[in-house]
């Protein structure tokens, strides 16, 4: 297993939007995220720590304006926290090792796929295409990533 953790160097490399989202629990504007329309096969990892979070096979179009997933590829890497900010009660999701704010999870996802909708900011993610997964150390997750090509 790789050493997934938050480092000062990784945080220093973040763009202003990535920093705002991951380090200050910000939110990118709906419909603007880099990965919203991404249909490529691969894995989504934490932009700070590199820990595996979501697979392309679990991504779906929810219409909410942010990339949506039905489940985490590695549940232990996605921590849930009660969030009562902005006058709402929600469940925030953060990366377990990098402590990056990712987004929120709701129970209005596809019923036939578990009923959850992980609504995730593109700014908190880095996409690793299927053909780069082995080289970047994510080969163990290949069986969970469907090849849509």
VMD Tcl script that builds the backbone (N, CA, C; Angstrom):
set m [mol new atoms 447]
animate dup $m
set s [atomselect $m all]
$s set {name element resname resid chain x y z} {
  {N N UNK 1 A 0.834 -1.191 0.000}
  {CA C UNK 1 A 0.000 0.000 0.000}
  {C C UNK 1 A 0.874 1.248 0.000}
  {N N UNK 2 A 0.453 2.222 -0.747}
  {CA C UNK 2 A 1.189 3.476 -0.820}
  {C C UNK 2 A 0.973 4.308 0.433}
  {N N UNK 3 A 1.832 5.273 0.600}
  {CA C UNK 3 A 1.766 6.168 1.752}
  {C C UNK 3 A 0.944 7.398 1.357}
  {N N UNK 4 A -0.367 7.301 1.536}
  {CA C UNK 4 A -1.249 8.407 1.187}
  {C C UNK 4 A -1.303 9.375 2.352}
  {N N UNK 5 A -0.822 10.592 2.143}
  {CA C UNK 5 A -0.882 11.581 3.212}
  {C C UNK 5 A -0.816 12.987 2.636}
  {N N UNK 6 A -1.182 13.917 3.465}
  {CA C UNK 6 A -1.156 15.326 3.103}
  {C C UNK 6 A 0.238 15.869 3.403}
  {N N UNK 7 A 0.872 16.490 2.417}
  {CA C UNK 7 A 2.181 17.097 2.629}
  {C C UNK 7 A 2.110 18.575 2.272}
  {N N UNK 8 A 3.005 19.354 2.843}
  {CA C UNK 8 A 3.062 20.783 2.542}
  {C C UNK 8 A 3.336 20.999 1.056}
  {N N UNK 9 A 4.158 20.131 0.466}
  {CA C UNK 9 A 4.491 20.256 -0.954}
  {C C UNK 9 A 3.256 20.048 -1.822}
  {N N UNK 10 A 2.454 19.035 -1.479}
  {CA C UNK 10 A 1.241 18.761 -2.253}
  {C C UNK 10 A 0.255 19.914 -2.143}
  {N N UNK 11 A 0.104 20.464 -0.959}
  {CA C UNK 11 A -0.808 21.592 -0.762}
  {C C UNK 11 A -0.302 22.815 -1.527}
  {N N UNK 12 A 1.013 23.026 -1.554}
  {CA C UNK 12 A 1.600 24.177 -2.249}
  {C C UNK 12 A 1.373 24.111 -3.764}
  {N N UNK 13 A 1.190 22.907 -4.305}
  {CA C UNK 13 A 0.980 22.743 -5.750}
  {C C UNK 13 A -0.465 23.001 -6.187}
  {N N UNK 14 A -1.382 23.135 -5.252}
  {CA C UNK 14 A -2.791 23.309 -5.587}
  {C C UNK 14 A -3.049 24.655 -6.244}
  {N N UNK 15 A -3.994 24.660 -7.178}
  {CA C UNK 15 A -4.448 25.924 -7.760}
  {C C UNK 15 A -5.266 26.645 -6.679}
  {N N UNK 16 A -5.523 27.935 -6.850}
  {CA C UNK 16 A -6.359 28.627 -5.852}
  {C C UNK 16 A -7.716 27.956 -5.629}
  {N N UNK 17 A -8.356 27.487 -6.702}
  {CA C UNK 17 A -9.655 26.830 -6.526}
  {C C UNK 17 A -9.501 25.494 -5.807}
  {N N UNK 18 A -8.499 24.698 -6.164}
  {CA C UNK 18 A -8.267 23.421 -5.485}
  {C C UNK 18 A -7.995 23.652 -4.001}
  {N N UNK 19 A -7.231 24.687 -3.685}
  {CA C UNK 19 A -6.917 25.008 -2.287}
  {C C UNK 19 A -8.193 25.395 -1.535}
  {N N UNK 20 A -8.990 26.275 -2.145}
  {CA C UNK 20 A -10.233 26.733 -1.516}
  {C C UNK 20 A -11.167 25.551 -1.230}
  {N N UNK 21 A -11.327 24.659 -2.203}
  {CA C UNK 21 A -12.239 23.523 -2.046}
  {C C UNK 21 A -11.706 22.526 -1.018}
  {N N UNK 22 A -10.458 22.085 -1.173}
  {CA C UNK 22 A -9.947 20.998 -0.328}
  {C C UNK 22 A -9.568 21.437 1.079}
  {N N UNK 23 A -9.010 22.624 1.220}
  {CA C UNK 23 A -8.493 23.058 2.512}
  {C C UNK 23 A -9.467 23.927 3.311}
  {N N UNK 24 A -10.438 24.553 2.616}
  {CA C UNK 24 A -11.386 25.433 3.297}
  {C C UNK 24 A -12.836 25.015 3.073}
  {N N UNK 25 A -13.047 23.751 2.697}
  {CA C UNK 25 A -14.396 23.200 2.494}
  {C C UNK 25 A -15.225 24.052 1.549}
  {N N UNK 26 A -14.574 24.518 0.497}
  {CA C UNK 26 A -15.269 25.322 -0.506}
  {C C UNK 26 A -16.028 24.451 -1.495}
  {N N UNK 27 A -16.684 25.113 -2.424}
  {CA C UNK 27 A -17.448 24.428 -3.466}
  {C C UNK 27 A -17.227 25.133 -4.787}
  {N N UNK 28 A -16.918 24.355 -5.828}
  {CA C UNK 28 A -16.799 24.957 -7.151}
  {C C UNK 28 A -18.197 25.270 -7.672}
  {N N UNK 29 A -18.295 26.213 -8.585}
  {CA C UNK 29 A -19.596 26.558 -9.143}
  {C C UNK 29 A -20.167 25.359 -9.902}
  {N N UNK 30 A -21.473 25.090 -9.748}
  {CA C UNK 30 A -22.069 23.951 -10.444}
  {C C UNK 30 A -21.884 24.077 -11.951}
  {N N UNK 31 A -21.628 22.944 -12.581}
  {CA C UNK 31 A -21.488 22.917 -14.031}
  {C C UNK 31 A -20.129 23.335 -14.554}
  {N N UNK 32 A -19.182 23.655 -13.655}
  {CA C UNK 32 A -17.877 24.160 -14.101}
  {C C UNK 32 A -16.737 23.172 -13.904}
  {N N UNK 33 A -16.955 22.089 -13.192}
  {CA C UNK 33 A -15.886 21.172 -12.840}
  {C C UNK 33 A -15.265 20.459 -14.031}
  {N N UNK 34 A -13.968 20.298 -13.968}
  {CA C UNK 34 A -13.192 19.660 -15.029}
  {C C UNK 34 A -13.671 18.252 -15.353}
  {N N UNK 35 A -14.154 17.515 -14.358}
  {CA C UNK 35 A -14.506 16.109 -14.564}
  {C C UNK 35 A -16.002 15.846 -14.693}
  {N N UNK 36 A -16.809 16.907 -14.708}
  {CA C UNK 36 A -18.262 16.731 -14.766}
  {C C UNK 36 A -18.673 15.872 -15.964}
  {N N UNK 37 A -18.136 16.148 -17.135}
  {CA C UNK 37 A -18.532 15.423 -18.346}
  {C C UNK 37 A -17.547 14.314 -18.720}
  {N N UNK 38 A -16.569 14.050 -17.869}
  {CA C UNK 38 A -15.565 13.019 -18.170}
  {C C UNK 38 A -16.204 11.637 -18.189}
  {N N UNK 39 A -16.085 10.956 -19.315}
  {CA C UNK 39 A -16.633 9.606 -19.439}
  {C C UNK 39 A -15.523 8.577 -19.650}
  {N N UNK 40 A -14.283 9.006 -19.519}
  {CA C UNK 40 A -13.146 8.103 -19.713}
  {C C UNK 40 A -13.076 7.078 -18.591}
  {N N UNK 41 A -12.473 5.947 -18.890}
  {CA C UNK 41 A -12.314 4.872 -17.921}
  {C C UNK 41 A -11.063 5.128 -17.087}
  {N N UNK 42 A -11.213 5.036 -15.762}
  {CA C UNK 42 A -10.079 5.264 -14.876}
  {C C UNK 42 A -10.510 5.404 -13.431}
  {N N UNK 43 A -9.631 6.015 -12.652}
  {CA C UNK 43 A -9.848 6.153 -11.216}
  {C C UNK 43 A -9.672 7.621 -10.821}
  {N N UNK 44 A -10.446 8.044 -9.850}
  {CA C UNK 44 A -10.354 9.400 -9.315}
  {C C UNK 44 A -9.680 9.312 -7.958}
  {N N UNK 45 A -8.609 10.090 -7.778}
  {CA C UNK 45 A -7.854 10.074 -6.529}
  {C C UNK 45 A -7.838 11.465 -5.907}
  {N N UNK 46 A -7.525 11.522 -4.624}
  {CA C UNK 46 A -7.429 12.795 -3.904}
  {C C UNK 46 A -6.313 13.634 -4.523}
  {N N UNK 47 A -6.603 14.880 -4.845}
  {CA C UNK 47 A -5.636 15.793 -5.455}
  {C C UNK 47 A -4.445 16.048 -4.527}
  {N N UNK 48 A -4.639 15.924 -3.219}
  {CA C UNK 48 A -3.577 16.188 -2.250}
  {C C UNK 48 A -2.790 14.921 -1.912}
  {N N UNK 49 A -3.482 13.861 -1.503}
  {CA C UNK 49 A -2.799 12.664 -0.991}
  {C C UNK 49 A -2.611 11.549 -2.019}
  {N N UNK 50 A -3.400 11.565 -3.084}
  {CA C UNK 50 A -3.335 10.499 -4.076}
  {C C UNK 50 A -4.112 9.254 -3.710}
  {N N UNK 51 A -4.779 9.258 -2.559}
  {CA C UNK 51 A -5.513 8.057 -2.160}
  {C C UNK 51 A -6.688 7.801 -3.115}
  {N N UNK 52 A -6.924 6.533 -3.474}
  {CA C UNK 52 A -8.019 6.181 -4.392}
  {C C UNK 52 A -9.379 6.478 -3.767}
  {N N UNK 53 A -10.249 7.144 -4.538}
  {CA C UNK 53 A -11.553 7.525 -4.014}
  {C C UNK 53 A -12.722 6.932 -4.787}
  {N N UNK 54 A -12.743 7.125 -6.107}
  {CA C UNK 54 A -13.889 6.709 -6.917}
  {C C UNK 54 A -13.431 6.118 -8.240}
  {N N UNK 55 A -14.253 5.223 -8.790}
  {CA C UNK 55 A -13.965 4.599 -10.090}
  {C C UNK 55 A -14.915 5.150 -11.146}
  {N N UNK 56 A -14.431 5.207 -12.371}
  {CA C UNK 56 A -15.271 5.676 -13.476}
  {C C UNK 56 A -16.531 4.813 -13.621}
  {N N UNK 57 A -16.437 3.538 -13.273}
  {CA C UNK 57 A -17.585 2.630 -13.397}
  {C C UNK 57 A -18.712 2.979 -12.426}
  {N N UNK 58 A -18.412 3.774 -11.393}
  {CA C UNK 58 A -19.426 4.184 -10.411}
  {C C UNK 58 A -19.879 5.626 -10.618}
  {N N UNK 59 A -19.410 6.269 -11.685}
  {CA C UNK 59 A -19.779 7.656 -11.989}
  {C C UNK 59 A -21.060 7.644 -12.821}
  {N N UNK 60 A -21.924 8.602 -12.560}
  {CA C UNK 60 A -23.158 8.704 -13.347}
  {C C UNK 60 A -23.584 10.168 -13.431}
  {N N UNK 61 A -24.451 10.465 -14.387}
  {CA C UNK 61 A -24.952 11.825 -14.577}
  {C C UNK 61 A -26.189 12.014 -13.713}
  {N N UNK 62 A -26.030 12.809 -12.646}
  {CA C UNK 62 A -27.151 13.015 -11.727}
  {C C UNK 62 A -27.903 14.304 -12.026}
  {N N UNK 63 A -27.280 15.196 -12.812}
  {CA C UNK 63 A -27.915 16.471 -13.114}
  {C C UNK 63 A -27.723 17.519 -12.035}
  {N N UNK 64 A -26.885 17.230 -11.019}
  {CA C UNK 64 A -26.715 18.162 -9.898}
  {C C UNK 64 A -25.669 19.253 -10.175}
  {N N UNK 65 A -24.875 19.086 -11.233}
  {CA C UNK 65 A -23.872 20.101 -11.556}
  {C C UNK 65 A -22.463 19.760 -11.109}
  {N N UNK 66 A -22.306 18.617 -10.432}
  {CA C UNK 66 A -20.999 18.149 -9.974}
  {C C UNK 66 A -20.865 16.677 -10.350}
  {N N UNK 67 A -19.641 16.177 -10.488}
  {CA C UNK 67 A -19.484 14.742 -10.730}
  {C C UNK 67 A -20.156 13.948 -9.603}
  {N N UNK 68 A -20.869 12.903 -9.989}
  {CA C UNK 68 A -21.592 12.086 -9.008}
  {C C UNK 68 A -21.183 10.623 -9.136}
  {N N UNK 69 A -21.070 9.976 -7.984}
  {CA C UNK 69 A -20.659 8.580 -7.917}
  {C C UNK 69 A -21.613 7.840 -6.992}
  {N N UNK 70 A -21.804 6.535 -7.251}
  {CA C UNK 70 A -22.716 5.739 -6.419}
  {C C UNK 70 A -22.034 5.160 -5.192}
  {N N UNK 71 A -20.690 5.046 -5.232}
  {CA C UNK 71 A -19.972 4.504 -4.077}
  {C C UNK 71 A -18.496 4.859 -4.192}
  {N N UNK 72 A -17.799 4.716 -3.069}
  {CA C UNK 72 A -16.355 4.934 -3.043}
  {C C UNK 72 A -15.661 3.646 -3.497}
  {N N UNK 73 A -14.534 3.784 -4.188}
  {CA C UNK 73 A -13.788 2.607 -4.630}
  {C C UNK 73 A -13.104 1.945 -3.436}
  {N N UNK 74 A -12.769 2.738 -2.435}
  {CA C UNK 74 A -12.119 2.254 -1.208}
  {C C UNK 74 A -12.816 2.959 -0.046}
  {N N UNK 75 A -13.905 2.378 0.475}
  {CA C UNK 75 A -14.705 3.059 1.502}
  {C C UNK 75 A -13.899 3.614 2.683}
  {N N UNK 76 A -12.829 2.942 3.075}
  {CA C UNK 76 A -12.030 3.425 4.205}
  {C C UNK 76 A -11.356 4.765 3.899}
  {N N UNK 77 A -11.250 5.132 2.626}
  {CA C UNK 77 A -10.608 6.396 2.254}
  {C C UNK 77 A -11.570 7.579 2.237}
  {N N UNK 78 A -12.856 7.326 2.426}
  {CA C UNK 78 A -13.852 8.400 2.384}
  {C C UNK 78 A -14.518 8.506 3.757}
  {N N UNK 79 A -14.172 9.562 4.471}
  {CA C UNK 79 A -14.710 9.788 5.816}
  {C C UNK 79 A -15.946 10.682 5.728}
  {N N UNK 80 A -16.927 10.378 6.546}
  {CA C UNK 80 A -18.161 11.170 6.568}
  {C C UNK 80 A -18.229 11.988 7.844}
  {N N UNK 81 A -18.696 13.226 7.698}
  {CA C UNK 81 A -18.859 14.132 8.846}
  {C C UNK 81 A -20.196 14.850 8.759}
  {N N UNK 82 A -20.805 15.078 9.903}
  {CA C UNK 82 A -22.035 15.868 9.979}
  {C C UNK 82 A -21.713 17.311 9.605}
  {N N UNK 83 A -22.514 17.905 8.735}
  {CA C UNK 83 A -22.282 19.280 8.281}
  {C C UNK 83 A -23.591 20.059 8.390}
  {N N UNK 84 A -23.621 21.036 9.274}
  {CA C UNK 84 A -24.832 21.851 9.430}
  {C C UNK 84 A -24.595 23.290 8.978}
  {N N UNK 85 A -23.604 23.490 8.108}
  {CA C UNK 85 A -23.323 24.839 7.607}
  {C C UNK 85 A -24.352 25.267 6.560}
  {N N UNK 86 A -24.415 26.539 6.294}
  {CA C UNK 86 A -25.283 27.115 5.259}
  {C C UNK 86 A -26.762 26.809 5.473}
  {N N UNK 87 A -27.166 26.611 6.725}
  {CA C UNK 87 A -28.572 26.382 7.042}
  {C C UNK 87 A -29.112 25.039 6.592}
  {N N UNK 88 A -28.223 24.100 6.292}
  {CA C UNK 88 A -28.649 22.773 5.841}
  {C C UNK 88 A -27.990 21.718 6.724}
  {N N UNK 89 A -28.605 20.564 6.787}
  {CA C UNK 89 A -27.987 19.425 7.470}
  {C C UNK 89 A -27.619 18.423 6.382}
  {N N UNK 90 A -26.313 18.210 6.235}
  {CA C UNK 90 A -25.818 17.326 5.180}
  {C C UNK 90 A -24.722 16.444 5.746}
  {N N UNK 91 A -24.281 15.500 4.934}
  {CA C UNK 91 A -23.151 14.655 5.304}
  {C C UNK 91 A -21.987 15.012 4.390}
  {N N UNK 92 A -20.978 15.633 4.968}
  {CA C UNK 92 A -19.776 16.001 4.225}
  {C C UNK 92 A -18.914 14.765 4.035}
  {N N UNK 93 A -18.229 14.666 2.901}
  {CA C UNK 93 A -17.253 13.599 2.696}
  {C C UNK 93 A -15.877 14.229 2.506}
  {N N UNK 94 A -14.893 13.629 3.209}
  {CA C UNK 94 A -13.503 14.079 3.165}
  {C C UNK 94 A -12.620 12.868 2.904}
  {N N UNK 95 A -11.453 13.107 2.323}
  {CA C UNK 95 A -10.518 11.993 2.156}
  {C C UNK 95 A -9.948 11.664 3.529}
  {N N UNK 96 A -9.841 10.384 3.826}
  {CA C UNK 96 A -9.417 9.945 5.156}
  {C C UNK 96 A -7.960 10.286 5.450}
  {N N UNK 97 A -7.080 10.145 4.464}
  {CA C UNK 97 A -5.654 10.371 4.695}
  {C C UNK 97 A -5.235 11.815 4.426}
  {N N UNK 98 A -5.778 12.414 3.362}
  {CA C UNK 98 A -5.403 13.784 3.007}
  {C C UNK 98 A -6.231 14.835 3.712}
  {N N UNK 99 A -7.344 14.444 4.327}
  {CA C UNK 99 A -8.283 15.348 5.001}
  {C C UNK 99 A -8.761 16.456 4.067}
  {N N UNK 100 A -8.892 16.131 2.790}
  {CA C UNK 100 A -9.406 17.093 1.813}
  {C C UNK 100 A -10.931 17.064 1.810}
  {N N UNK 101 A -11.541 18.242 1.739}
  {CA C UNK 101 A -12.986 18.302 1.535}
  {C C UNK 101 A -13.252 17.849 0.106}
  {N N UNK 102 A -14.146 16.872 -0.052}
  {CA C UNK 102 A -14.475 16.344 -1.374}
  {C C UNK 102 A -15.827 16.837 -1.859}
  {N N UNK 103 A -16.806 16.845 -0.972}
  {CA C UNK 103 A -18.171 17.214 -1.330}
  {C C UNK 103 A -19.119 16.670 -0.278}
  {N N UNK 104 A -20.263 16.151 -0.724}
  {CA C UNK 104 A -21.277 15.637 0.190}
  {C C UNK 104 A -21.879 14.359 -0.369}
  {N N UNK 105 A -22.464 13.558 0.511}
  {CA C UNK 105 A -23.167 12.349 0.082}
  {C C UNK 105 A -24.637 12.489 0.459}
  {N N UNK 106 A -25.495 12.090 -0.483}
  {CA C UNK 106 A -26.937 12.183 -0.299}
  {C C UNK 106 A -27.550 10.806 -0.555}
  {N N UNK 107 A -28.768 10.612 -0.061}
  {CA C UNK 107 A -29.430 9.313 -0.241}
  {C C UNK 107 A -30.450 9.339 -1.368}
  {N N UNK 108 A -30.177 10.144 -2.408}
  {CA C UNK 108 A -31.094 10.220 -3.548}
  {C C UNK 108 A -30.457 9.688 -4.837}
  {N N UNK 109 A -29.510 8.779 -4.680}
  {CA C UNK 109 A -28.856 8.184 -5.845}
  {C C UNK 109 A -29.698 7.065 -6.444}
  {N N UNK 110 A -29.184 6.421 -7.498}
  {CA C UNK 110 A -29.925 5.342 -8.163}
  {C C UNK 110 A -30.241 4.194 -7.198}
  {N N UNK 111 A -31.515 3.894 -6.975}
  {CA C UNK 111 A -31.894 2.839 -6.033}
  {C C UNK 111 A -31.273 1.477 -6.364}
  {N N UNK 112 A -31.128 1.185 -7.649}
  {CA C UNK 112 A -30.591 -0.118 -8.053}
  {C C UNK 112 A -29.077 -0.215 -7.875}
  {N N UNK 113 A -28.434 0.912 -7.483}
  {CA C UNK 113 A -26.980 0.905 -7.273}
  {C C UNK 113 A -26.634 1.335 -5.845}
  {N N UNK 114 A -27.551 1.128 -4.916}
  {CA C UNK 114 A -27.281 1.406 -3.506}
  {C C UNK 114 A -27.950 2.638 -2.955}
  {N N UNK 115 A -28.464 3.511 -3.832}
  {CA C UNK 115 A -29.232 4.671 -3.391}
  {C C UNK 115 A -28.432 5.883 -2.952}
  {N N UNK 116 A -27.095 5.844 -3.081}
  {CA C UNK 116 A -26.292 6.989 -2.651}
  {C C UNK 116 A -25.834 7.818 -3.844}
  {N N UNK 117 A -25.659 9.120 -3.584}
  {CA C UNK 117 A -25.090 10.037 -4.576}
  {C C UNK 117 A -23.961 10.804 -3.906}
  {N N UNK 118 A -22.743 10.446 -4.251}
  {CA C UNK 118 A -21.578 11.193 -3.792}
  {C C UNK 118 A -21.401 12.351 -4.764}
  {N N UNK 119 A -21.700 13.543 -4.302}
  {CA C UNK 119 A -21.639 14.765 -5.101}
  {C C UNK 119 A -20.275 15.410 -4.808}
  {N N UNK 120 A -19.352 15.330 -5.777}
  {CA C UNK 120 A -17.941 15.603 -5.516}
  {C C UNK 120 A -17.401 16.755 -6.378}
  {N N UNK 121 A -16.638 17.631 -5.774}
  {CA C UNK 121 A -15.994 18.723 -6.499}
  {C C UNK 121 A -14.848 18.188 -7.354}
  {N N UNK 122 A -14.839 18.540 -8.639}
  {CA C UNK 122 A -13.714 18.153 -9.508}
  {C C UNK 122 A -12.398 18.680 -8.954}
  {N N UNK 123 A -12.440 19.850 -8.332}
  {CA C UNK 123 A -11.222 20.487 -7.818}
  {C C UNK 123 A -10.540 19.674 -6.721}
  {N N UNK 124 A -11.235 18.720 -6.132}
  {CA C UNK 124 A -10.629 17.885 -5.081}
  {C C UNK 124 A -10.050 16.587 -5.659}
  {N N UNK 125 A -10.212 16.387 -6.958}
  {CA C UNK 125 A -9.832 15.127 -7.588}
  {C C UNK 125 A -8.710 15.268 -8.612}
  {N N UNK 126 A -8.040 14.144 -8.835}
  {CA C UNK 126 A -7.135 13.988 -9.978}
  {C C UNK 126 A -7.562 12.704 -10.652}
  {N N UNK 127 A -7.733 12.751 -11.963}
  {CA C UNK 127 A -8.169 11.572 -12.715}
  {C C UNK 127 A -6.952 10.840 -13.263}
  {N N UNK 128 A -6.911 9.532 -13.037}
  {CA C UNK 128 A -5.852 8.678 -13.572}
  {C C UNK 128 A -6.502 7.772 -14.614}
  {N N UNK 129 A -6.190 7.975 -15.907}
  {CA C UNK 129 A -6.785 7.135 -16.948}
  {C C UNK 129 A -6.419 5.666 -16.762}
  {N N UNK 130 A -7.297 4.787 -17.226}
  {CA C UNK 130 A -7.119 3.345 -17.065}
  {C C UNK 130 A -5.732 2.894 -17.520}
  {N N UNK 131 A -5.265 3.406 -18.651}
  {CA C UNK 131 A -3.975 2.950 -19.182}
  {C C UNK 131 A -2.765 3.480 -18.409}
  {N N UNK 132 A -2.991 4.349 -17.416}
  {CA C UNK 132 A -1.906 4.866 -16.568}
  {C C UNK 132 A -1.982 4.315 -15.147}
  {N N UNK 133 A -3.043 3.600 -14.836}
  {CA C UNK 133 A -3.254 3.144 -13.455}
  {C C UNK 133 A -2.132 2.242 -12.948}
  {N N UNK 134 A -1.717 1.275 -13.742}
  {CA C UNK 134 A -0.654 0.354 -13.323}
  {C C UNK 134 A 0.631 1.129 -13.049}
  {N N UNK 135 A 1.011 1.991 -13.967}
  {CA C UNK 135 A 2.261 2.752 -13.840}
  {C C UNK 135 A 2.252 3.691 -12.638}
  {N N UNK 136 A 1.091 4.183 -12.268}
  {CA C UNK 136 A 0.996 5.121 -11.145}
  {C C UNK 136 A 0.690 4.431 -9.817}
  {N N UNK 137 A 0.701 3.101 -9.807}
  {CA C UNK 137 A 0.532 2.368 -8.552}
  {C C UNK 137 A -0.893 2.021 -8.180}
  {N N UNK 138 A -1.814 2.132 -9.133}
  {CA C UNK 138 A -3.217 1.834 -8.847}
  {C C UNK 138 A -3.694 0.563 -9.554}
  {N N UNK 139 A -2.776 -0.296 -9.952}
  {CA C UNK 139 A -3.108 -1.513 -10.686}
  {C C UNK 139 A -4.088 -2.421 -9.973}
  {N N UNK 140 A -4.054 -2.448 -8.649}
  {CA C UNK 140 A -4.955 -3.314 -7.883}
  {C C UNK 140 A -6.423 -2.945 -8.107}
  {N N UNK 141 A -6.679 -1.724 -8.562}
  {CA C UNK 141 A -8.056 -1.266 -8.752}
  {C C UNK 141 A -8.575 -1.484 -10.169}
  {N N UNK 142 A -7.726 -1.991 -11.067}
  {CA C UNK 142 A -8.156 -2.209 -12.447}
  {C C UNK 142 A -9.435 -3.044 -12.568}
  {N N UNK 143 A -9.604 -4.117 -11.768}
  {CA C UNK 143 A -10.843 -4.897 -11.896}
  {C C UNK 143 A -12.109 -4.101 -11.568}
  {N N UNK 144 A -11.978 -3.006 -10.817}
  {CA C UNK 144 A -13.146 -2.205 -10.442}
  {C C UNK 144 A -13.430 -1.093 -11.439}
  {N N UNK 145 A -12.578 -0.970 -12.454}
  {CA C UNK 145 A -12.728 0.095 -13.448}
  {C C UNK 145 A -13.129 -0.548 -14.763}
  {N N UNK 146 A -14.331 -0.266 -15.202}
  {CA C UNK 146 A -14.753 -0.881 -16.450}
  {C C UNK 146 A -14.069 -0.173 -17.612}
  {N N UNK 147 A -13.705 -0.933 -18.610}
  {CA C UNK 147 A -13.077 -0.368 -19.798}
  {C C UNK 147 A -14.182 0.034 -20.762}
  {N N UNK 148 A -14.450 1.316 -20.862}
  {CA C UNK 148 A -15.552 1.787 -21.693}
  {C C UNK 148 A -15.127 2.025 -23.128}
  {N N UNK 149 A -13.853 1.838 -23.423}
  {CA C UNK 149 A -13.341 2.088 -24.775}
  {C C UNK 149 A -13.803 1.008 -25.735}
}
mol reanalyze $m
mol bondsrecalc $m
mol representation Tube
mol addrep $m
